[in-house]
Amino acid sequence: MSTAYTIVALFAAAFVAFSAIAIFFNFSFVTDQLSEYGVPRSAWPWLGAAKTAGAIGLVVGLFVPFIGVAAAIGLILYFTGALITVLRARCYSHIGAPLMYMAPVIGALVLGAAA
């Protein structure tokens, strides 16, 4: 396992975990956007749980590689869905948000596969 992979995986996990915390604690910069996209409030805890599981999976993946790969793929699919949601809501100025969260996860997956 390389140092670069460890750093990127931990950064990605922390970044995604922060996003999950923002949903659980109803930070307005996240929840206002979810409302704008038309995501029902009843789905928010599930979205936070999926992000939490992904973040934990990235950390566990440092010790059990296939868990990290599964978590990264799951998070990439999650943020692809988020990107589609933003596009369907026609909030084109928000396209960067899911991509910003997806980028370090892709980096962790690529570096993990290379290690």
N, C-alpha and C positions, 0 to 999 in steps of 0.2 A: 504494500500500500504506500502510495507516494504522499509526500507532505502537501503537495498541491491539491490532491484529491481530498485529503482530510480537511484542509482549510475551506475548500469550496463546499464540501458536503455540510460542514458545520455552519457555514454562513447561510447556505440555502435552508437548512433546518431552522435556524434562528429567524430568518426572514419569513418563512412560511408560518412558523409558530407565532410570530408577531401578528401576522394577518389573522390567524385563528383567534388570538386574544382580542383583536379589534372587533371581531364579530361577537364573541361571547360577552364582551363588556359594552357593546353597542356604541362604539366610537363613531361619531357622526360622519367622519370622512369616509367611512366604509358603508355604514347603514343607509346614509342618504343616497349613495350611488345604487345600492341594491334595490332600494325602493324605486328609484328612477328607472332602473332596468325592468321593473315589474316582477322581481323575485319575491315570492310570498314570504312573509315574516315567519311562517311555520317551517320554512326550509332553512332558515339561517342557522339553527343549532346543528343541523346535519352538515351544512357546509363547513362550519367551524370544526366539527368532529372529523370530517374528511381531511382537512388541513392538519389537524393535530396528529392524526394517525400517520399522515405522510411525513411530517416533521420527525416524529418518533422513529419511523421506519428508516429515514435517512441516517439518523444517529446509530441505530442498531446495525445498519448496513456497514458501518465501519468495522464491525466485528463478525457479522454474518452477511457476506456480500450479496447473496441472492435476495435477502430482505431489502437491502438498499436499492437494488435494481428494480424490484417490484414497487417499492415506494416511489422511486423516481418516475417510473412509467405511469403509475397512478396519478401522481401530481401533474405530470405533463398532460395527461388526459383531462384532469380537473381544470387546469388553466386553459386548455383548448376549449373546453365547454364554457369557461368564463369569457373567453374571447368571442365565441359565437354569440353568447348572451349580449355582450356589449354591441356587437354588430347588428343583431336583430333589434335592439333598442334604438339603433341609429345614433348612438352616442360616440361618434367617431373620434372625438377629442380624448376619449378615455381608453383608446386601444392600447396605449402604452402600459396601462396598469397590469393587465394579466401577463403581458410580455415581460414586464420588469420582474415579476415573480417567477415566471417560467425559465428565464435565462440561467440563473444559477443552478436550477434543478437539472437543466439540460447539461450544463457544465459538469455537475457532479456525476451524472450518468456517463458522459463521455470519458471523463477522467477515471471513473471507476472501471469502465470497460477496458481502458488502456492499461490499467495497473495489473 
